[in-house]
Amino acid sequence: MPDPTDQYRVPARAHSAEIKVKGSRFIAHVLPAADTATAEALYAEIKKKYYNATHNCPAWRITPDEWRYSDDGEPGGTAGKPILKEIVAADLLYTLCVVTRYFGGTKLGTGGLIRAYGEAARAALSTVPVEIKIRTRTLELRFGYELESSVRHFITRFEGKIEASDYSNGVIFRVAIPLGYAEDFIRTTGEAHLNKIEWKCL
């Protein structure tokens, strides 16, 4: 199996959950987001769908170092930040969480808002189906036709995936190899084929 440190968790599909706090409805939407641009586009769609809501407060976490949140008109620090905190607690990446609020007539105060937004986000994030992904290195391999069967064997052995192929002038494979296996794959496969393979890291 690949090194566990090469693994990360993402939402397998869109998911939602709803809670009520003193008459206000909090609907948390969790969606997979491949990058910040995707998260922004998905957030815009939710805002359009729930245009009549009092607030649509988002947070997204793409990588441990790439994240963003907004309070969408709620007092500063009471909505987006607690939502992001729950994404981190759920150990999810490439994740957008938007909590939609319909005001119920009773003000919750700063502490109450923080708890409500966090609880709504947690309700959805703790029940969303999760998919385990593997960090990979993408390589381009060029070799003669006679080596194809053997090269495929080594790709399978190191749990790689052929993402694209070209047979117009010899064989060109674009291969994704689990990050922890990449160096061993290059060394072992190269030695086994007497270095008749051309390599390029993409």
C-alpha positions as CSV (number, residue, x, y, z in Angstrom):
1,M,0.0,0.0,0.0
2,P,1.1,3.6,-0.6
3,D,2.5,5.5,2.4
4,P,-0.4,6.8,4.5
5,T,1.1,10.3,4.4
6,D,0.5,10.3,0.7
7,Q,-3.2,9.9,1.3
8,Y,-5.8,12.6,1.7
9,R,-9.6,12.8,2.2
10,V,-12.1,14.5,0.0
11,P,-15.9,14.6,-0.1
12,A,-17.1,11.8,-2.4
13,R,-20.2,13.8,-3.5
14,A,-22.3,16.8,-2.5
15,H,-24.1,16.5,0.8
16,S,-26.1,18.7,3.1
17,A,-27.6,18.8,6.6
18,E,-29.9,21.2,8.5
19,I,-30.2,22.4,12.0
20,K,-32.5,24.9,13.7
21,V,-31.5,27.3,16.4
22,K,-34.1,29.6,18.1
23,G,-36.2,29.7,14.9
24,S,-33.3,30.3,12.5
25,R,-32.6,27.6,9.9
26,F,-29.0,26.7,9.1
27,I,-28.5,24.6,6.0
28,A,-24.9,23.3,5.5
29,H,-23.9,22.3,2.0
30,V,-20.7,20.3,1.5
31,L,-19.3,19.9,-2.0
32,P,-16.0,18.7,-3.5
33,A,-14.0,21.5,-5.1
34,A,-10.9,20.8,-7.3
35,D,-9.5,24.3,-6.9
36,T,-10.4,27.8,-5.7
37,A,-12.0,28.8,-9.0
38,T,-14.3,25.8,-8.7
39,A,-15.1,26.6,-5.1
40,E,-16.0,30.2,-6.1
41,A,-18.2,29.0,-9.0
42,L,-20.0,26.5,-6.7
43,Y,-20.5,29.2,-4.1
44,A,-22.0,31.5,-6.7
45,E,-24.5,28.8,-7.7
46,I,-25.6,28.3,-4.1
47,K,-26.0,32.0,-3.5
48,K,-28.2,32.1,-6.7
49,K,-30.3,29.1,-5.6
50,Y,-30.8,30.4,-2.1
51,Y,-31.1,34.1,-3.1
52,N,-33.7,34.7,-0.5
53,A,-31.6,33.5,2.4
54,T,-30.5,36.0,5.0
55,H,-26.8,34.9,4.6
56,N,-24.8,32.3,2.6
57,C,-21.5,31.9,4.5
58,P,-18.7,29.9,2.8
59,A,-15.4,28.4,3.7
60,W,-13.2,26.2,1.5
61,R,-10.0,24.4,2.0
62,I,-8.2,23.2,-1.1
63,T,-4.8,22.3,0.4
64,P,-3.5,22.8,3.9
65,D,-2.1,26.2,2.7
66,E,-4.9,27.3,0.4
67,W,-8.2,28.2,2.1
68,R,-10.6,31.1,2.3
69,Y,-13.8,32.0,4.2
70,S,-16.4,34.8,4.4
71,D,-19.0,35.9,6.9
72,D,-21.3,37.2,4.2
73,G,-22.7,40.1,6.3
74,E,-22.6,38.3,9.7
75,P,-20.5,39.9,12.4
76,G,-16.8,39.3,11.7
77,G,-15.4,35.9,12.7
78,T,-18.8,34.4,13.6
79,A,-19.5,32.4,10.4
80,G,-16.8,31.6,7.9
81,K,-14.1,31.0,10.5
82,P,-16.0,28.4,12.5
83,I,-17.0,26.7,9.2
84,L,-13.4,26.4,8.1
85,K,-12.5,25.1,11.6
86,E,-14.9,22.2,11.1
87,I,-13.5,21.4,7.6
88,V,-10.0,21.2,9.2
89,A,-11.4,19.1,12.1
90,A,-12.9,16.7,9.5
91,D,-9.5,16.4,7.9
92,L,-10.8,17.2,4.4
93,L,-9.2,18.8,1.5
94,Y,-10.6,20.1,-1.8
95,T,-13.8,20.9,0.1
96,L,-16.3,23.7,0.0
97,C,-18.8,24.2,2.9
98,V,-21.5,26.8,2.6
99,V,-23.9,27.4,5.5
100,T,-27.2,29.1,4.4
101,R,-29.1,30.9,7.2
102,Y,-32.7,31.9,7.2
103,F,-33.2,34.3,10.1
104,G,-35.9,33.2,12.6
105,G,-36.5,36.4,14.4
106,T,-34.3,35.9,17.4
107,K,-30.7,37.3,17.5
108,L,-28.2,34.8,18.6
109,G,-25.3,37.0,19.6
110,T,-21.7,36.5,18.7
111,G,-21.2,33.3,20.7
112,G,-24.5,31.9,19.5
113,L,-23.6,32.5,15.9
114,I,-20.2,30.9,16.2
115,R,-21.8,27.8,17.8
116,A,-24.6,27.7,15.3
117,Y,-22.5,28.0,12.2
118,G,-20.0,25.5,13.6
119,E,-22.7,23.0,14.6
120,A,-24.3,23.2,11.1
121,A,-21.1,22.7,9.3
122,R,-20.2,19.8,11.6
123,A,-23.5,18.1,11.0
124,A,-22.9,18.0,7.3
125,L,-19.1,17.4,7.4
126,S,-19.4,14.5,9.9
127,T,-21.8,12.6,7.7
128,V,-20.6,13.4,4.2
129,P,-19.3,10.3,2.3
130,V,-15.5,10.5,2.1
131,E,-13.2,9.3,-0.7
132,I,-9.5,8.6,0.0
133,K,-7.2,10.0,-2.6
134,I,-3.5,9.3,-3.2
135,R,-0.9,12.0,-4.0
136,T,0.8,11.1,-7.2
137,R,3.7,12.1,-9.5
138,T,2.9,12.4,-13.2
139,L,5.5,11.0,-15.5
140,E,5.9,10.7,-19.3
141,L,7.4,7.5,-20.6
142,R,8.7,7.0,-24.1
143,F,9.8,3.5,-25.3
144,G,9.6,1.0,-28.2
145,Y,6.5,-1.0,-29.0
146,E,8.2,-4.2,-27.9
147,L,8.4,-3.0,-24.3
148,E,4.8,-2.1,-23.8
149,S,3.6,-5.3,-22.1
150,S,6.5,-5.3,-19.7
151,V,6.1,-1.6,-18.9
152,R,2.4,-2.1,-18.2
153,H,3.4,-4.8,-15.7
154,F,5.6,-2.4,-13.8
155,I,3.0,0.3,-13.8
156,T,0.5,-2.2,-12.2
157,R,3.1,-3.4,-9.8
158,F,3.6,0.1,-8.4
159,E,-0.1,0.9,-8.4
160,G,0.2,3.4,-11.2
161,K,-2.5,4.6,-13.6
162,I,-2.1,5.3,-17.3
163,E,-3.8,8.6,-17.9
164,A,-3.0,9.0,-21.6
165,S,-1.3,7.0,-24.4
166,D,0.1,7.7,-27.9
167,Y,1.2,5.0,-30.4
168,S,2.0,7.3,-33.4
169,N,5.8,7.0,-33.0
170,G,6.7,4.3,-30.5
171,V,4.8,4.3,-27.3
172,I,4.2,7.4,-25.1
173,F,2.4,6.9,-21.7
174,R,1.4,9.6,-19.3
175,V,1.4,7.8,-15.9
176,A,0.4,8.8,-12.4
177,I,2.4,6.9,-9.8
178,P,1.7,7.2,-6.0
179,L,4.2,9.7,-4.7
180,G,5.9,7.4,-2.3
181,Y,6.5,4.8,-5.1
182,A,7.7,7.2,-7.8
183,E,11.5,7.0,-7.3
184,D,11.5,3.2,-6.9
185,F,9.3,2.9,-10.0
186,I,11.7,5.0,-12.1
187,R,14.7,3.2,-10.9
188,T,13.3,-0.4,-11.0
189,T,11.6,0.0,-14.3
190,G,14.6,1.7,-15.9
191,E,17.0,-1.0,-14.8
192,A,14.6,-3.8,-15.9
193,H,14.5,-2.4,-19.4
194,L,18.2,-1.6,-19.7
195,N,17.4,2.1,-19.6
196,K,15.6,2.0,-22.9
197,I,12.9,4.2,-21.5
198,E,12.9,8.0,-21.8
199,W,11.5,9.8,-18.7
200,K,10.0,13.2,-18.2
201,C,8.5,14.5,-14.9
202,L,5.3,16.6,-15.7
